Amino acid sequence: MPAFVFQSLARLAAMAAVCVVAVPARGYTIPVQDPTFDSPQELGAGQCVSGAGGGTDRHCKYQSYDPAPGWTVSIRAGVYRPTNHSYTDPWPHGEVGFTLGGQDGTGEYDQDFGALPSDGNYTIHVQAGCRLDTPCGGLTVNVGLDGSWTQFKVPHLKQVPGSWVKHEFTFAAKEGQDLRVSITPSCHCTRAEADFDNFYLTYRLQGDDDR
């Protein structure tokens, strides 16, 4: 075999080896309806601003009778547009979701994802906000698999007021299991508020993490 042919084949083999090593473990996404609480864009300038309408601004866009697209919401939950009075950190999008704690009930956001496509490790990605101008409610992400529930909590005392923090919660699930996720405050104190945004769901097949 001519030397230049052998060298070319050797280079191709080396490139193929590099390509194999460089391919990351596969990741997949599960569609989430309205993950940023900005669709449809119905809020005009000056509307739904924290403090603009007293207590009414807390339910200025969505309530249980007019839910965010794809979500089921209780009466103590909604969408609003923060201001600099609410956060020192920049908030992720124009509008954010919220739920309220209280002795007379707790706000809740729910979305049903149906039957899961595969055995694997599923991860919820969400950003939690802790307001400056109202008691911080922390965040609880409740994961229901075929009606059996697991809680992942962000304690309200663990987050700095005025901040937004990214969180990831991972759980194992089987193909065909029905998944439902709900978001509530971790503190059920009166007027404690849990803000959240950028809610996404990904998964990896069993064995992918070992490759």
Backbone as a printed PyTorch tensor [residue, N CA C, xyz], in Angstrom:
tensor([[[  0.8630,  -1.1950,   0.0000],
         [  0.0000,   0.0000,   0.0000],
         [  0.8960,   1.2400,   0.0000]],

        [[  0.6680,   2.1800,  -0.9070],
         [  1.4940,   3.3960,  -0.9370],
         [  1.4470,   4.1250,   0.3960]],

        [[  2.5540,   4.7890,   0.7230],
         [  2.6630,   5.4490,   2.0240],
         [  1.6080,   6.5230,   2.2030]],

        [[  1.3260,   7.2950,   1.1210],
         [  0.3750,   8.4060,   1.2790],
         [ -1.0360,   7.8690,   1.5450]],

        [[ -1.3800,   6.6850,   0.9640],
         [ -2.6900,   6.0850,   1.2200],
         [ -2.7850,   5.6330,   2.6670]],

        [[ -1.7090,   4.9930,   3.1460],
         [ -1.6850,   4.5270,   4.5330],
         [ -1.8250,   5.6970,   5.5040]],

        [[ -1.1190,   6.8110,   5.2150],
         [ -1.1970,   7.9820,   6.0820],
         [ -2.6080,   8.5760,   6.0860]],

        [[ -3.2380,   8.5950,   4.8910],
         [ -4.5930,   9.1380,   4.8110],
         [ -5.5680,   8.2980,   5.6160]],

        [[ -5.4620,   6.9730,   5.4950],
         [ -6.3250,   6.0820,   6.2540],
         [ -6.0950,   6.2500,   7.7540]],

        [[ -4.8590,   6.4280,   8.1280],
         [ -4.5410,   6.6100,   9.5500],
         [ -5.1680,   7.8900,  10.0860]],

        [[ -5.1070,   8.9650,   9.2730],
         [ -5.7070,  10.2230,   9.7000],
         [ -7.2230,  10.0880,   9.8390]],

        [[ -7.8610,   9.3780,   8.8860],
         [ -9.3080,   9.1660,   8.9580],
         [ -9.6940,   8.3670,  10.1900]],

        [[ -8.9070,   7.3590,  10.5050],
         [ -9.1830,   6.5450,  11.6900],
         [ -9.0710,   7.3770,  12.9560]],

        [[ -8.0510,   8.2320,  13.0030],
         [ -7.8680,   9.0930,  14.1740],
         [ -9.0280,  10.0650,  14.3190]],

        [[ -9.4880,  10.6290,  13.2000],
         [-10.6060,  11.5600,  13.2400],
         [-11.8780,  10.8600,  13.6980]],

        [[-12.0900,   9.6270,  13.2320],
         [-13.2800,   8.8730,  13.6390],
         [-13.2450,   8.6080,  15.1240]],

        [[-12.0470,   8.2680,  15.6580],
         [-11.9260,   8.0120,  17.0920],
         [-12.2440,   9.2540,  17.8960]],

        [[-11.7450,  10.4010,  17.4350],
         [-12.0310,  11.6560,  18.1270],
         [-13.5230,  11.9440,  18.1130]],

        [[-14.1670,  11.7120,  16.9540],
         [-15.5960,  11.9710,  16.8380],
         [-16.3880,  11.1250,  17.8200]],

        [[-16.0010,   9.8410,  17.9700],
         [-16.7130,   8.9520,  18.8870],
         [-16.5800,   9.4700,  20.3080]],

        [[-15.3680,   9.8790,  20.7060],
         [-15.1400,  10.3700,  22.0560],
         [-15.8980,  11.6630,  22.3030]],

        [[-16.0060,  12.5070,  21.2610],
         [-16.5790,  13.8380,  21.4510],
         [-18.1030,  13.8280,  21.5510]],

        [[-18.7630,  12.7350,  21.1090],
         [-20.2160,  12.7080,  21.1440],
         [-20.6930,  12.5850,  22.5810]],

        [[-21.4680,  13.5280,  23.0910],
         [-21.9360,  13.4470,  24.4660],
         [-23.0390,  12.4130,  24.6030]],

        [[-23.3190,  12.0270,  25.8640],
         [-24.4550,  11.1450,  26.1170],
         [-25.7270,  11.8360,  25.6520]],

        [[-26.6310,  11.0580,  25.0750],
         [-27.8240,  11.6380,  24.4800],
         [-28.7530,  12.2270,  25.5330]],

        [[-29.3550,  13.3550,  25.2200],
         [-30.3580,  13.9570,  26.0790],
         [-31.5920,  14.2720,  25.2560]],

        [[-32.7520,  14.2160,  25.8850],
         [-34.0130,  14.4220,  25.1940],
         [-34.8550,  15.4050,  26.0020]],

        [[-35.8050,  16.0160,  25.3430],
         [-36.6900,  16.9600,  26.0240],
         [-38.1310,  16.4760,  25.9520]],

        [[-38.8900,  16.8120,  26.9740],
         [-40.3260,  16.5910,  27.0090],
         [-40.9820,  17.9500,  26.7970]],

        [[-41.8880,  18.0830,  25.8490],
         [-42.5160,  19.3920,  25.6140],
         [-43.2560,  19.8970,  26.8570]],

        [[-43.0350,  21.1750,  27.1570],
         [-43.7300,  21.8580,  28.2510],
         [-44.5300,  22.9940,  27.6350]],

        [[-45.8010,  23.0700,  27.9620],
         [-46.6150,  24.1630,  27.4520],
         [-46.3720,  25.4260,  28.2710]],

        [[-46.1220,  26.5260,  27.5880],
         [-45.8880,  27.8310,  28.2070],
         [-44.8620,  27.7490,  29.3440]],

        [[-43.6360,  27.3080,  29.0610],
         [-42.6360,  27.1330,  30.1210],
         [-42.1350,  28.4330,  30.7210]],

        [[-42.3320,  29.5610,  30.0080],
         [-41.8510,  30.8550,  30.5100],
         [-42.9930,  31.7820,  30.9220]],

        [[-44.2350,  31.3020,  30.8160],
         [-45.4170,  32.0630,  31.2420],
         [-45.5600,  33.3830,  30.4780]],

        [[-45.0430,  33.4020,  29.2540],
         [-45.1150,  34.5960,  28.4080],
         [-45.9970,  34.4010,  27.1900]],

        [[-46.6550,  33.2730,  27.0650],
         [-47.4220,  32.9870,  25.8590],
         [-48.8580,  32.6310,  26.2240]],

        [[-49.8390,  33.3140,  25.6610],
         [-49.6610,  34.4320,  24.7330],
         [-49.2950,  35.7270,  25.4570]],

        [[-48.6740,  36.6350,  24.7420],
         [-48.2920,  37.9230,  25.3190],
         [-49.5320,  38.8120,  25.3890]],

        [[-50.1580,  38.8520,  26.5350],
         [-51.4030,  39.5950,  26.6740],
         [-51.2670,  40.8380,  27.5470]],

        [[-50.1160,  41.0330,  28.1430],
         [-49.9680,  42.1320,  29.0920],
         [-49.4020,  43.3560,  28.3900]],

        [[-50.1310,  44.4500,  28.4650],
         [-49.6510,  45.6870,  27.8680],
         [-48.7840,  46.4670,  28.8290]],

        [[-48.2010,  47.5540,  28.3460],
         [-47.3420,  48.3950,  29.1790],
         [-48.1390,  48.9220,  30.3740]],

        [[-47.5540,  48.7900,  31.5600],
         [-48.2060,  49.2960,  32.7580],
         [-49.1870,  48.3290,  33.3790]],

        [[-49.4960,  47.2280,  32.7050],
         [-50.4080,  46.2450,  33.2550],
         [-49.6370,  45.1860,  34.0240]],

        [[-50.2950,  44.6080,  35.0220],
         [-49.7460,  43.4670,  35.7180],
         [-48.3890,  43.7700,  36.3360]],

        [[-48.2120,  44.9620,  36.8560],
         [-46.9570,  45.3520,  37.4830],
         [-47.1000,  45.2100,  38.9850]],

        [[-46.0830,  44.6570,  39.6270],
         [-46.1360,  44.4490,  41.0680],
         [-46.4510,  45.7560,  41.7890]],

        [[-47.4820,  45.7300,  42.6000],
         [-47.8490,  46.9080,  43.3810],
         [-48.7540,  47.8740,  42.6680]],

        [[-48.9800,  47.6860,  41.3730],
         [-49.7620,  48.6590,  40.6160],
         [-51.2310,  48.6450,  41.0060]],

        [[-51.7250,  47.4600,  41.3800],
         [-53.1430,  47.3770,  41.6980],
         [-53.4230,  46.8310,  43.0710]],

        [[-52.4840,  47.0590,  44.0150],
         [-52.6770,  46.4960,  45.3420],
         [-52.6920,  44.9850,  45.2580]],

        [[-53.6320,  44.3720,  45.9680],
         [-53.7170,  42.9220,  45.9530],
         [-54.1740,  42.3750,  44.6270]],

        [[-54.8710,  43.1760,  43.8150],
         [-55.4280,  42.6500,  42.5760],
         [-54.3540,  42.3190,  41.5490]],

        [[-53.1740,  42.9380,  41.6610],
         [-52.1500,  42.6620,  40.6710],
         [-51.6540,  41.2240,  40.7560]],

        [[-51.9240,  40.5730,  41.8790],
         [-51.4580,  39.1940,  42.0400],
         [-52.2140,  38.2360,  41.1250]],

        [[-53.3970,  38.5920,  40.7090],
         [-54.1750,  37.7290,  39.8210],
         [-54.5010,  38.4750,  38.5340]],

        [[-53.5400,  39.2570,  38.0480],
         [-53.8640,  40.1560,  36.9480],
         [-53.9490,  39.4580,  35.6040]],

        [[-53.3810,  38.2660,  35.4430],
         [-53.4230,  37.6350,  34.1240],
         [-54.1960,  36.3150,  34.1390]],

        [[-53.8180,  35.3970,  35.0090],
         [-54.4370,  34.0800,  34.9830],
         [-54.9910,  33.7270,  36.3570]],

        [[-56.1380,  33.0730,  36.3480],
         [-56.6950,  32.4840,  37.5500],
         [-57.2260,  31.1030,  37.1790]],

        [[-57.8790,  30.4440,  38.1360],
         [-58.3510,  29.0970,  37.8720],
         [-59.3650,  29.0630,  36.7400]],

        [[-60.1050,  30.1480,  36.5460],
         [-61.0870,  30.1640,  35.4690],
         [-60.4970,  30.6660,  34.1560]],

        [[-59.2250,  31.0730,  34.1400],
         [-58.5610,  31.5380,  32.9280],
         [-57.0930,  31.1260,  33.0080]],

        [[-56.8150,  29.8260,  32.9370],
         [-55.4650,  29.3420,  33.2530],
         [-54.4370,  29.6870,  32.1940]],

        [[-53.1530,  29.7140,  32.6250],
         [-52.0540,  29.8330,  31.6720],
         [-52.1020,  28.6470,  30.7270]],

        [[-51.7460,  28.8330,  29.4590],
         [-51.8430,  27.7530,  28.4820],
         [-51.1110,  26.4900,  28.9380]],

        [[-51.8450,  25.3770,  28.9960],
         [-51.2500,  24.0980,  29.3660],
         [-51.1780,  23.8340,  30.8560]],

        [[-51.4490,  24.8530,  31.6680],
         [-51.3490,  24.7160,  33.1220],
         [-52.7440,  24.7480,  33.7480]],

        [[-52.8720,  24.0650,  34.8730],
         [-54.0430,  24.1980,  35.7270],
         [-53.6100,  25.0110,  36.9360]],

        [[-54.3450,  26.0800,  37.2510],
         [-53.9460,  26.9560,  38.3430],
         [-55.0720,  27.1220,  39.3510]],

        [[-54.7010,  27.1830,  40.6230],
         [-55.6800,  27.4390,  41.6640],
         [-55.9020,  28.9430,  41.7840]],

        [[-56.8510,  29.3290,  42.6350],
         [-57.2030,  30.7400,  42.7640],
         [-56.0750,  31.5500,  43.3930]],

        [[-55.1770,  30.9160,  44.0970],
         [-54.0550,  31.6270,  44.7270],
         [-52.7820,  31.4630,  43.8950]],

        [[-52.9310,  31.5870,  42.6010],
         [-51.7950,  31.4670,  41.6930],
         [-52.0680,  32.3060,  40.4670]],

        [[-51.0210,  32.7050,  39.7740],
         [-51.2070,  33.5270,  38.5940],
         [-49.8950,  33.8670,  37.9270]],

        [[-49.9210,  34.9150,  37.1240],
         [-48.7570,  35.4180,  36.4140],
         [-48.7070,  36.9260,  36.6090]],

        [[-47.5330,  37.4680,  36.8470],
         [-47.4090,  38.9180,  36.9580],
         [-46.0620,  39.3480,  36.4020]],

        [[-45.9190,  40.6330,  36.2090],
         [-44.6860,  41.2010,  35.6830],
         [-43.9610,  41.9270,  36.8080]],

        [[-42.7880,  41.4330,  37.2270],
         [-42.0710,  42.0840,  38.3380],
         [-41.5390,  43.4710,  37.9630]],

        [[-41.1110,  44.2090,  38.9810],
         [-40.4150,  45.4820,  38.7980],
         [-39.1430,  45.4550,  39.6330]],

        [[-38.3860,  46.5280,  39.5790],
         [-37.1660,  46.6150,  40.3810],
         [-37.4650,  46.6750,  41.8790]],

        [[-38.7180,  46.9360,  42.2300],
         [-39.0840,  46.8940,  43.6460],
         [-39.1700,  45.4560,  44.1430]],

        [[-39.3200,  44.5190,  43.2110],
         [-39.4770,  43.1150,  43.5870],
         [-38.1460,  42.3670,  43.6120]],

        [[-37.2290,  42.7360,  42.6990],
         [-35.9930,  41.9700,  42.5460],
         [-34.7950,  42.8780,  42.2990]],

        [[-33.6600,  42.4920,  42.9060],
         [-32.3880,  43.1020,  42.5540],
         [-31.7540,  42.3390,  41.3850]],

        [[-31.9430,  41.0130,  41.3430],
         [-31.5100,  40.2320,  40.1840],
         [-32.4600,  40.5080,  39.0180]],

        [[-31.9490,  40.4750,  37.7890],
         [-32.8560,  40.5600,  36.6360],
         [-33.7050,  39.2940,  36.5690]],

        [[-35.0190,  39.4580,  36.3600],
         [-35.8640,  38.2680,  36.2800],
         [-35.7600,  37.6900,  34.8820]],

        [[-36.0210,  36.3870,  34.7410],
         [-35.7070,  35.6890,  33.4920],
         [-36.4770,  36.1780,  32.2720]],

        [[-37.7660,  36.5390,  32.4270],
         [-38.5910,  36.9240,  31.2840],
         [-39.5190,  38.0460,  31.7140]],

        [[-40.3360,  38.4900,  30.7750],
         [-41.2550,  39.5830,  31.0700],
         [-42.2320,  39.2500,  32.1730]],

        [[-42.8460,  38.0430,  32.1030],
         [-43.7760,  37.6250,  33.1380],
         [-43.2410,  36.3800,  33.8280]],

        [[-43.6410,  36.1960,  35.0670],
         [-43.2420,  35.0160,  35.8270],
         [-44.4810,  34.4430,  36.4950]],

        [[-44.4300,  33.1450,  36.7950],
         [-45.5190,  32.5080,  37.5150],
         [-45.3480,  32.6780,  39.0110]],

        [[-46.4460,  32.6020,  39.7460],
         [-46.3560,  32.6760,  41.2040],
         [-47.4660,  31.8510,  41.8380]],

        [[-47.2030,  31.4040,  43.0610],
         [-48.2190,  30.8060,  43.9100],
         [-48.0940,  31.4310,  45.2860]],

        [[-49.1990,  31.4700,  46.0180],
         [-49.2310,  32.0920,  47.3380],
         [-49.5500,  31.0590,  48.4090]],

        [[-48.8960,  31.2010,  49.5610],
         [-49.2500,  30.4060,  50.7230],
         [-50.2790,  31.1450,  51.5520]],

        [[-50.9300,  30.4240,  52.4480],
         [-51.9050,  31.0690,  53.3180],
         [-52.6490,  30.0510,  54.1520]],

        [[-53.1620,  30.4940,  55.2770],
         [-53.8800,  29.5940,  56.1570],
         [-55.1810,  29.1050,  55.5270]],

        [[-55.7030,  29.8700,  54.5760],
         [-56.9670,  29.4920,  53.9510],
         [-56.7620,  28.7370,  52.6440]],

        [[-55.5460,  28.3110,  52.3680],
         [-55.2750,  27.5470,  51.1490],
         [-53.9590,  27.9510,  50.5210]],

        [[-53.4660,  27.0980,  49.6720],
         [-52.1780,  27.3340,  49.0330],
         [-52.3320,  27.3100,  47.5270]],

        [[-51.7040,  28.2840,  46.8560],
         [-51.7340,  28.3280,  45.4010],
         [-50.9790,  27.1600,  44.7930]],

        [[-51.3720,  26.7920,  43.5930],
         [-50.7600,  25.6240,  42.9550],
         [-50.8300,  25.7440,  41.4360]],

        [[-49.7080,  25.4060,  40.7960],
         [-49.6250,  25.2730,  39.3420],
         [-49.4420,  23.8030,  39.0110]],

        [[-50.2010,  23.2860,  38.0460],
         [-50.0900,  21.8820,  37.6550],
         [-50.0050,  21.7530,  36.1400]],

        [[-49.2280,  20.7630,  35.6870],
         [-49.2460,  20.3860,  34.2760],
         [-49.1150,  18.8640,  34.1700]],

        [[-49.9540,  18.2820,  33.3080],
         [-49.9610,  16.8370,  33.0950],
         [-49.1800,  16.5320,  31.8200]],

        [[-48.1640,  15.6740,  31.9280],
         [-47.3090,  15.3500,  30.7850],
         [-47.6610,  14.0080,  30.1560]],

        [[-48.6370,  13.3060,  30.7020],
         [-49.0660,  12.0420,  30.1180],
         [-48.0570,  10.9280,  30.3320]],

        [[-48.1390,   9.8960,  29.4850],
         [-47.2750,   8.7240,  29.6080],
         [-45.8520,   9.0560,  29.1610]],

        [[-44.8820,   8.6730,  29.9630],
         [-43.4820,   8.9480,  29.6380],
         [-42.9890,   8.0020,  28.5540]],

        [[-42.0670,   8.4820,  27.7010],
         [-41.6880,   7.7130,  26.5160],
         [-40.6860,   6.6040,  26.7480]],

        [[-39.9740,   6.6190,  27.9000],
         [-38.8860,   5.6600,  28.0500],
         [-38.4870,   5.5320,  29.5150]],

        [[-37.8750,   4.3990,  29.8530],
         [-37.1930,   4.2940,  31.1330],
         [-36.0200,   5.2690,  31.1270]],

        [[-35.7810,   5.9480,  32.2330],
         [-34.6440,   6.8620,  32.2720],
         [-34.6530,   7.7550,  33.4800]],

        [[-33.7120,   8.6720,  33.5020],
         [-33.6100,   9.6840,  34.5480],
         [-34.1270,  11.0070,  33.9980]],

        [[-35.1530,  11.5260,  34.6240],
         [-35.8200,  12.7480,  34.1910],
         [-35.4000,  13.8990,  35.0950]],

        [[-35.2040,  15.0780,  34.4890],
         [-34.7520,  16.2430,  35.2580],
         [-35.6610,  17.4310,  34.9890]],

        [[-36.1480,  18.0310,  36.0620],
         [-36.9080,  19.2780,  35.9830],
         [-35.9390,  20.4300,  36.1860]],

        [[-35.9730,  21.3930,  35.2650],
         [-35.1540,  22.6000,  35.3550],
         [-36.1040,  23.7660,  35.6200]],

        [[-35.8250,  24.5450,  36.6500],
         [-36.7090,  25.6650,  36.9780],
         [-35.9010,  26.7390,  37.7020]],

        [[-36.2990,  27.9980,  37.5130],
         [-35.7040,  29.1030,  38.2470],
         [-36.6920,  29.5820,  39.3070]],

        [[-36.1890,  29.7560,  40.5170],
         [-37.0210,  30.1820,  41.6390],
         [-36.6380,  31.5940,  42.0490]],

        [[-37.6530,  32.4370,  42.2650],
         [-37.4260,  33.8140,  42.6680],
         [-37.9080,  34.0630,  44.0900]],

        [[-37.1870,  34.9130,  44.7930],
         [-37.5270,  35.2930,  46.1720],
         [-37.6670,  36.8100,  46.2050]],

        [[-38.9080,  37.2950,  46.3360],
         [-39.1660,  38.7270,  46.2270],
         [-38.6380,  39.5110,  47.4200]],

        [[-38.3630,  40.7910,  47.1570],
         [-37.9590,  41.7160,  48.2130],
         [-39.1560,  42.2660,  48.9810]],

        [[-40.2820,  42.4460,  48.2810],
         [-41.3850,  43.2230,  48.8290],
         [-42.5470,  42.3850,  49.3550]],

        [[-42.3300,  41.0920,  49.5260],
         [-43.3530,  40.2310,  50.1280],
         [-42.6350,  39.0250,  50.7100]],

        [[-43.1980,  38.3450,  51.7080],
         [-42.4910,  37.1940,  52.3050],
         [-42.1450,  36.1330,  51.2710]],

        [[-40.9210,  35.6230,  51.3600],
         [-40.4280,  34.6320,  50.4010],
         [-41.0510,  33.2710,  50.7000]],

        [[-41.6540,  32.6650,  49.6800],
         [-42.3340,  31.3970,  49.8850],
         [-41.5120,  30.1700,  49.5590]],

        [[-40.2510,  30.3640,  49.1040],
         [-39.4900,  29.1990,  48.6730],
         [-40.1700,  28.5460,  47.4800]],

        [[-39.9700,  27.2500,  47.3030],
         [-40.5820,  26.5570,  46.1670],
         [-40.6040,  25.0610,  46.4710]],

        [[-41.7170,  24.4280,  46.1550],
         [-41.8050,  22.9690,  46.2160],
         [-42.2740,  22.4640,  44.8610]],

        [[-41.4900,  21.5570,  44.2780],
         [-41.8790,  20.9090,  43.0260],
         [-42.3400,  19.5020,  43.3870]],

        [[-43.6220,  19.2320,  43.1440],
         [-44.2210,  17.9440,  43.4650],
         [-44.3040,  17.1060,  42.1930]],

        [[-43.6830,  15.9300,  42.2200],
         [-43.6350,  15.0530,  41.0520],
         [-44.5290,  13.8480,  41.3040]],

        [[-45.5500,  13.6810,  40.4630],
         [-46.4590,  12.5570,  40.5890],
         [-46.2700,  11.5560,  39.4660]],

        [[-45.9450,  10.3120,  39.8200],
         [-45.8020,   9.2180,  38.8530],
         [-46.8820,   8.1900,  39.1540]],

        [[-47.8520,   8.0790,  38.2520],
         [-48.9950,   7.1750,  38.4570],
         [-49.6690,   7.4360,  39.8030]],

        [[-49.7120,   8.7170,  40.1860],
         [-50.4060,   9.0900,  41.4120],
         [-49.5770,   8.9850,  42.6780]],

        [[-48.3230,   8.5340,  42.5830],
         [-47.4250,   8.4670,  43.7350],
         [-46.5130,   9.6840,  43.6970]],

        [[-46.4970,  10.4620,  44.7860],
         [-45.8750,  11.7840,  44.7580],
         [-44.5550,  11.8430,  45.5130]],

        [[-43.6160,  12.6190,  44.9360],
         [-42.3290,  12.9260,  45.5620],
         [-42.1600,  14.4390,  45.5560]],

        [[-41.6260,  14.9850,  46.6610],
         [-41.4400,  16.4320,  46.7710],
         [-39.9600,  16.7990,  46.6860]],

        [[-39.6810,  17.8740,  45.9400],
         [-38.3640,  18.4950,  45.9110],
         [-38.5480,  19.9260,  46.3950]],

        [[-37.8450,  20.2860,  47.4830],
         [-38.1030,  21.5810,  48.1150],
         [-36.9200,  22.5290,  48.0150]],

        [[-37.2500,  23.8080,  47.7850],
         [-36.3000,  24.9150,  47.9280],
         [-36.7650,  25.6910,  49.1450]],

        [[-36.1370,  25.4930,  50.3220],
         [-36.6190,  26.1580,  51.5390],
         [-36.5990,  27.6720,  51.4110]],

        [[-37.6210,  28.3080,  51.9510],
         [-37.7320,  29.7600,  51.7960],
         [-36.6220,  30.4990,  52.5280]],

        [[-36.0250,  29.8850,  53.5450],
         [-34.9520,  30.5440,  54.2930],
         [-33.5830,  30.3570,  53.6400]],

        [[-33.5260,  29.5850,  52.5540],
         [-32.2520,  29.2930,  51.9110],
         [-31.9570,  30.2110,  50.7300]],

        [[-32.8760,  31.1180,  50.4050],
         [-32.6740,  31.9720,  49.2400],
         [-32.6430,  33.4340,  49.6520]],

        [[-31.7480,  34.1760,  49.0390],
         [-31.5710,  35.5940,  49.3570],
         [-32.7210,  36.3940,  48.7530]],

        [[-33.3990,  37.2460,  49.5310],
         [-34.4690,  38.0810,  48.9650],
         [-33.9520,  38.9310,  47.8020]],

        [[-34.7590,  38.9950,  46.7490],
         [-34.3840,  39.7470,  45.5630],
         [-33.6140,  38.9490,  44.5320]],

        [[-33.4360,  37.6410,  44.7730],
         [-32.5950,  36.8320,  43.8930],
         [-33.4030,  35.8170,  43.0990]],

        [[-32.7930,  35.3740,  41.9830],
         [-33.2950,  34.2580,  41.1890],
         [-32.2190,  33.1810,  41.1680]],

        [[-32.6110,  31.9170,  41.3790],
         [-31.6550,  30.8100,  41.4420],
         [-32.1630,  29.6600,  40.5710]],

        [[-31.2600,  29.0670,  39.7880],
         [-31.6070,  27.9120,  38.9660],
         [-31.5260,  26.6380,  39.8040]],

        [[-32.4970,  25.7510,  39.5750],
         [-32.5320,  24.4710,  40.2860],
         [-32.7860,  23.3440,  39.3000]],

        [[-32.2590,  22.1570,  39.6410],
         [-32.5160,  20.9480,  38.8720],
         [-32.9020,  19.8310,  39.8440]],

        [[-33.9600,  19.1040,  39.4990],
         [-34.4440,  18.0030,  40.3220],
         [-34.5620,  16.7680,  39.4270]],

        [[-33.8570,  15.6860,  39.7970],
         [-33.8010,  14.4930,  38.9690],
         [-34.4880,  13.3170,  39.6510]],

        [[-35.2320,  12.5530,  38.8690],
         [-35.9250,  11.3840,  39.4010],
         [-35.9510,  10.2970,  38.3310]],

        [[-36.0020,   9.0470,  38.7640],
         [-36.0690,   7.9090,  37.8420],
         [-37.5280,   7.5820,  37.5540]],

        [[-37.8070,   7.1930,  36.3110],
         [-39.1750,   6.8530,  35.9270],
         [-39.1390,   5.7600,  34.8750]],

        [[-40.2800,   5.0880,  34.7230],
         [-40.4120,   3.9870,  33.7800],
         [-41.2610,   4.4040,  32.5780]],

        [[-41.0000,   3.7570,  31.4630],
         [-41.8100,   3.9870,  30.2650],
         [-43.2850,   3.7330,  30.5580]],

        [[-44.1320,   4.6540,  30.1140],
         [-45.5620,   4.4940,  30.2710],
         [-46.1360,   5.0650,  31.5570]],

        [[-45.2650,   5.4180,  32.5210],
         [-45.7830,   6.0320,  33.7390],
         [-46.3640,   7.4060,  33.4270]],

        [[-47.4750,   7.7290,  34.0710],
         [-48.1110,   9.0250,  33.8690],
         [-47.4630,  10.0530,  34.7860]],

        [[-46.9950,  11.1630,  34.2110],
         [-46.2980,  12.1980,  34.9750],
         [-47.1600,  13.4370,  35.1130]],

        [[-47.2920,  13.8970,  36.3330],
         [-47.9400,  15.1750,  36.6090],
         [-47.0550,  15.9400,  37.5820]],

        [[-46.8510,  17.2220,  37.3150],
         [-45.9910,  18.0640,  38.1510],
         [-46.8120,  19.2330,  38.6730]],

        [[-46.6690,  19.5310,  39.9570],
         [-47.3050,  20.7110,  40.5350],
         [-46.2690,  21.5340,  41.2760]],

        [[-46.4950,  22.8410,  41.3040],
         [-45.5850,  23.7800,  41.9720],
         [-46.3610,  24.5110,  43.0550]],

        [[-45.8240,  24.4920,  44.2690],
         [-46.4300,  25.1800,  45.4040],
         [-45.3300,  25.8830,  46.1910]],

        [[-45.6850,  26.8130,  47.0990],
         [-44.6690,  27.3770,  47.9900],
         [-44.1910,  26.3150,  48.9680]],

        [[-42.9410,  26.4140,  49.4190],
         [-42.4630,  25.5080,  50.4740],
         [-42.8620,  26.0260,  51.8500]],

        [[-43.1380,  27.3290,  51.9400],
         [-43.6360,  27.9270,  53.1810],
         [-45.1030,  28.2880,  52.9690]],

        [[-45.9720,  27.7520,  53.8010],
         [-47.4010,  28.0210,  53.6710],
         [-47.8370,  29.1880,  54.5500]],

        [[-46.8740,  30.0410,  54.9160],
         [-47.2150,  31.2050,  55.7260],
         [-48.1040,  32.1490,  54.9340]],

        [[-48.8780,  32.9460,  55.6680],
         [-49.7830,  33.8880,  55.0220],
         [-49.0080,  34.8690,  54.1480]],

        [[-49.4490,  35.0290,  52.9030],
         [-48.9070,  35.9470,  51.9030],
         [-47.5210,  35.5500,  51.4150]],

        [[-46.9670,  34.4240,  51.8730],
         [-45.6740,  33.9890,  51.3410],
         [-45.8410,  33.6310,  49.8770]],

        [[-44.9180,  34.1230,  49.0450],
         [-45.0560,  33.9650,  47.5940],
         [-43.8840,  33.2000,  47.0040]],

        [[-44.1950,  32.2420,  46.1470],
         [-43.1800,  31.5020,  45.3970],
         [-43.2550,  31.9320,  43.9360]],

        [[-42.1870,  32.5320,  43.4150],
         [-42.1110,  32.9250,  42.0100],
         [-41.2410,  31.9210,  41.2560]],

        [[-41.5480,  31.6940,  39.9840],
         [-40.7860,  30.7240,  39.2160],
         [-40.9130,  31.0420,  37.7350]],

        [[-39.9420,  30.5340,  36.9690],
         [-39.9120,  30.7730,  35.5210],
         [-39.0130,  29.7200,  34.8850]],

        [[-39.0200,  29.6970,  33.5370],
         [-38.1560,  28.7910,  32.7710],
         [-38.2620,  27.3480,  33.2560]],

        [[-39.4640,  26.8030,  33.1510],
         [-39.7280,  25.4280,  33.5970],
         [-39.5570,  24.4830,  32.4040]],

        [[-38.5430,  23.6130,  32.4820],
         [-38.2750,  22.6770,  31.3900],
         [-38.0830,  21.2680,  31.9430]],

        [[-38.2720,  20.2730,  31.0750],
         [-38.1760,  18.8720,  31.4800],
         [-37.3460,  18.1140,  30.4480]],

        [[-36.2790,  17.4740,  30.9100],
         [-35.4180,  16.6880,  30.0320],
         [-35.2610,  15.2860,  30.6140]],

        [[-34.7460,  14.3710,  29.7810],
         [-34.4620,  13.0350,  30.3060],
         [-33.3160,  12.3980,  29.5470]],

        [[-32.7120,  11.4260,  30.2040],
         [-31.6320,  10.6270,  29.6150],
         [-32.0190,   9.1650,  29.7410]],

        [[-31.7420,   8.4040,  28.6980],
         [-32.0560,   6.9820,  28.7200],
         [-31.1750,   6.2630,  29.7320]],

        [[-31.6850,   5.1730,  30.2820],
         [-30.8740,   4.3840,  31.2000],
         [-29.6310,   3.8890,  30.4890]],

        [[-28.4710,   4.0630,  31.1350],
         [-27.2140,   3.6570,  30.5420],
         [-26.4760,   4.7750,  29.8480]],

        [[-27.1620,   5.8780,  29.5140],
         [-26.4950,   6.9890,  28.8430],
         [-25.4170,   7.6120,  29.7090]],

        [[-25.6640,   7.6860,  31.0240],
         [-24.6930,   8.3400,  31.9110],
         [-23.4200,   7.5230,  32.0440]],

        [[-23.4740,   6.2450,  31.6540],
         [-22.2940,   5.3930,  31.7930],
         [-21.4310,   5.3780,  30.5380]],

        [[-21.8930,   6.0740,  29.4880],
         [-21.1570,   6.0300,  28.2180],
         [-20.0850,   7.0980,  28.1560]]])
